[in-house]
């Protein structure tokens, strides 16, 4: 099902409490860090993907990831809920062609490291200008990897995370992600399945989704502030 079709579907909200995970066997879990930036302002968007090729289920915050499932997780500041959202990214890539030029790095993680990711996501369901999507991704990656990423100093942006990812020898460009129809957000330790009907709050009509807002998780007021801060420090987003 395309993201456009999902947007036009009824907005039924389903709340799901975290499940207790029973481990039965080992298997590979892959963590991917993605970042994309808009060349005119550096805002863009960063997110993680977790590919569960094991036979076990795991929690990612309140979201329960089944064996064989691919889940994307990111922070959004311009949607109905300002904080952790799940599985938006693959749909806007697949159906609408967004985040073209995105870069990514990957690593296998252990069951214990998956627990670390779960704990971090559970305790970081919020968004602000200083703690934005790029910091969320950088922090998660650095918790489980010795090959560190960074997203800037003083001003943290997806543009700087892109530069950091490109500094890794095995980074990829425009890597595909399996789609997952369980789109929703985390709130009060509960996963709420919900498809946002607009980005940026400009309209309640799914046909009026603003493409420029879908390319970034930053509210416009924060983009303007970050641009002013960046220019005052001599930063340029021209690549």
C-alpha positions as CSV (number, residue, x, y, z in Angstrom):
1,X,0.0,0.0,0.0
2,X,1.4,3.4,-1.0
3,X,1.8,6.2,1.5
4,X,-0.6,8.3,-0.5
5,X,-3.2,5.5,-0.1
6,X,-2.5,5.3,3.6
7,X,-3.0,9.1,3.9
8,X,-6.4,8.8,2.3
9,X,-7.4,5.9,4.6
10,X,-9.5,6.5,7.7
11,X,-7.5,7.8,10.7
12,X,-8.3,5.1,13.1
13,X,-6.1,5.2,16.2
14,X,-4.9,2.0,17.7
15,X,-2.9,2.0,20.9
16,X,-0.6,-0.8,21.7
17,X,1.2,-1.3,25.0
18,X,4.7,-2.7,25.0
19,X,5.0,-6.5,24.9
20,X,7.2,-8.7,27.0
21,X,9.8,-10.3,24.7
22,X,10.6,-14.0,25.0
23,X,13.8,-14.8,23.2
24,X,14.0,-18.2,21.5
25,X,17.0,-18.1,19.2
26,X,19.8,-15.8,18.0
27,X,20.0,-14.1,14.6
28,X,21.2,-11.1,12.9
29,X,19.9,-7.6,13.6
30,X,21.1,-4.7,11.5
31,X,21.1,-1.1,12.5
32,X,21.2,1.6,9.8
33,X,21.7,5.3,10.3
34,X,20.3,7.5,7.5
35,X,20.6,11.2,6.9
36,X,19.4,13.6,4.2
37,X,19.7,17.4,3.9
38,X,18.1,20.1,1.8
39,X,21.0,22.0,0.2
40,X,19.3,25.4,0.6
41,X,19.2,25.3,4.4
42,X,20.8,22.1,5.8
43,X,17.7,21.0,7.8
44,X,16.6,17.8,6.1
45,X,16.0,14.7,8.1
46,X,17.8,11.8,9.8
47,X,16.4,8.5,11.0
48,X,17.4,4.9,11.8
49,X,16.2,1.6,10.3
50,X,16.4,-1.7,12.1
51,X,16.2,-5.0,10.1
52,X,15.3,-8.0,12.3
53,X,16.5,-11.1,10.5
54,X,16.4,-13.1,13.7
55,X,13.6,-15.4,14.9
56,X,13.0,-13.2,17.9
57,X,10.8,-10.2,18.6
58,X,12.1,-7.0,20.2
59,X,10.8,-3.7,21.5
60,X,11.9,-0.4,20.1
61,X,10.4,1.8,22.7
62,X,6.7,0.9,22.9
63,X,6.8,-0.6,19.3
64,X,7.0,-4.4,19.1
65,X,9.1,-5.5,16.2
66,X,8.3,-9.0,14.9
67,X,10.8,-11.5,13.6
68,X,11.6,-10.6,10.0
69,X,10.3,-7.1,10.3
70,X,12.0,-3.9,9.1
71,X,11.2,-0.8,11.2
72,X,12.2,2.8,10.8
73,X,12.3,5.3,13.7
74,X,12.9,9.0,13.8
75,X,12.0,12.3,15.5
76,X,9.6,14.7,13.9
77,X,9.0,18.2,15.1
78,X,6.4,19.3,12.6
79,X,3.7,16.5,12.9
80,X,0.8,16.0,15.2
81,X,3.1,14.5,17.8
82,X,6.5,16.1,18.3
83,X,8.7,13.1,19.1
84,X,9.2,9.5,18.0
85,X,7.4,8.2,14.9
86,X,7.7,4.9,13.2
87,X,7.7,3.7,9.6
88,X,7.0,7.0,7.8
89,X,10.3,7.1,6.0
90,X,10.0,4.1,3.7
91,X,6.6,5.2,2.5
92,X,7.5,8.8,1.5
93,X,10.6,7.4,-0.2
94,X,8.7,4.7,-2.1
95,X,5.5,6.6,-3.0
96,X,6.7,10.2,-3.2
97,X,10.4,10.0,-4.0
98,X,11.5,12.0,-1.0
99,X,15.0,12.0,0.6
100,X,16.8,11.5,-2.7
101,X,20.5,11.7,-2.1
102,X,20.2,10.2,1.4
103,X,23.3,8.5,2.8
104,X,23.5,5.6,5.3
105,X,25.8,3.3,7.2
106,X,25.1,-0.1,8.6
107,X,26.3,-2.4,11.3
108,X,25.1,-5.7,12.9
109,X,24.1,-5.4,16.6
110,X,23.7,-7.9,19.3
111,X,20.6,-8.7,21.4
112,X,22.1,-6.7,24.3
113,X,22.8,-3.7,22.0
114,X,19.2,-4.0,20.8
115,X,18.2,-3.6,24.4
116,X,20.3,-0.5,24.6
117,X,18.5,1.0,21.6
118,X,15.1,0.1,23.1
119,X,16.0,1.9,26.3
120,X,17.2,5.0,24.5
121,X,14.1,5.3,22.3
122,X,11.9,4.7,25.3
123,X,13.4,7.7,27.2
124,X,13.8,10.2,24.3
125,X,10.3,10.7,22.9
126,X,10.6,14.5,22.4
127,X,11.8,17.0,19.8
128,X,13.3,20.5,20.1
129,X,15.7,22.7,18.2
130,X,18.7,21.4,20.1
131,X,17.6,17.7,20.4
132,X,16.4,17.1,16.9
133,X,16.4,14.0,14.5
134,X,20.1,14.2,13.8
135,X,21.1,14.1,17.5
136,X,18.7,11.1,18.0
137,X,20.3,9.1,15.3
138,X,23.9,10.1,16.3
139,X,23.3,9.1,19.9
140,X,21.8,5.7,19.1
141,X,24.6,4.9,16.7
142,X,27.3,5.9,19.1
143,X,25.8,3.9,21.9
144,X,26.4,0.6,20.0
145,X,29.3,1.4,17.7
146,X,33.0,2.3,18.2
147,X,33.0,4.0,14.8
148,X,31.4,7.2,16.0
149,X,29.2,9.7,14.1
150,X,28.7,13.4,14.7
151,X,26.1,16.0,13.7
152,X,27.9,19.2,14.4
153,X,29.0,21.3,17.3
154,X,26.7,24.0,18.8
155,X,24.4,23.6,15.8
156,X,23.3,20.0,15.2
157,X,21.9,19.3,11.8
158,X,21.2,16.5,9.3
159,X,23.7,18.2,7.0
160,X,26.6,17.6,9.4
161,X,25.4,14.0,10.0
162,X,25.5,13.5,6.2
163,X,29.1,14.7,6.2
164,X,30.0,12.3,9.0
165,X,28.4,9.3,7.3
166,X,30.2,10.2,4.1
167,X,33.4,10.0,6.0
168,X,32.9,6.2,6.5
169,X,34.4,4.0,3.9
170,X,31.3,1.7,3.5
171,X,28.5,4.4,3.3
172,X,25.8,4.0,0.8
173,X,23.7,6.4,-1.2
174,X,19.9,6.1,-1.7
175,X,19.7,2.7,0.0
176,X,16.3,1.1,-0.2
177,X,14.1,0.3,2.8
178,X,11.3,-2.2,3.0
179,X,8.0,-0.6,3.6
180,X,6.0,-1.2,6.8
181,X,2.3,-0.2,7.1
182,X,2.4,0.1,10.9
183,X,2.9,3.9,10.9
184,X,2.4,5.6,14.2
185,X,4.0,7.4,17.1
186,X,5.2,6.8,20.7
187,X,3.5,8.6,23.6
188,X,3.4,7.7,27.3
189,X,5.1,4.4,26.6
190,X,2.4,3.4,24.2
191,X,2.5,2.9,20.4
192,X,-0.4,4.6,18.7
193,X,-1.0,3.5,15.1
194,X,-1.9,6.6,13.2
195,X,-1.1,8.0,9.7
196,X,-0.6,11.8,9.8
197,X,-2.8,13.6,7.3
198,X,-0.5,16.6,6.9
199,X,3.0,17.7,7.5
200,X,3.5,21.1,9.1
201,X,-0.1,21.6,10.2
202,X,-1.1,23.6,7.0
203,X,-4.1,21.5,6.1
204,X,-6.2,18.6,7.2
205,X,-6.6,17.3,3.6
206,X,-4.3,14.5,2.5
207,X,-4.2,16.0,-1.0
208,X,-2.6,19.1,0.4
209,X,0.5,17.5,1.9
210,X,3.3,20.0,1.5
211,X,6.3,18.3,-0.2
212,X,8.9,20.7,1.2
213,X,7.7,20.0,4.7
214,X,7.8,16.3,4.1
215,X,11.5,16.6,3.3
216,X,12.3,17.8,6.7
217,X,11.3,17.1,10.3
218,X,12.0,20.8,11.3
219,X,9.2,23.4,11.8
220,X,9.9,26.4,9.7
221,X,10.5,28.7,12.7
222,X,13.3,26.4,13.8
223,X,14.8,26.2,10.3
224,X,15.0,30.0,10.3
225,X,16.6,30.1,13.7
226,X,19.2,27.4,12.8
227,X,20.0,29.2,9.5
228,X,20.7,32.4,11.4
229,X,22.8,30.6,14.0
230,X,24.7,28.7,11.3
231,X,25.5,31.8,9.2
232,X,26.7,33.7,12.3
233,X,29.2,30.9,12.8
234,X,30.3,30.9,9.2
235,X,28.6,27.7,8.1
236,X,27.6,27.1,4.5
237,X,25.3,24.4,3.2
238,X,26.5,24.7,-0.4
239,X,28.2,21.4,-1.3
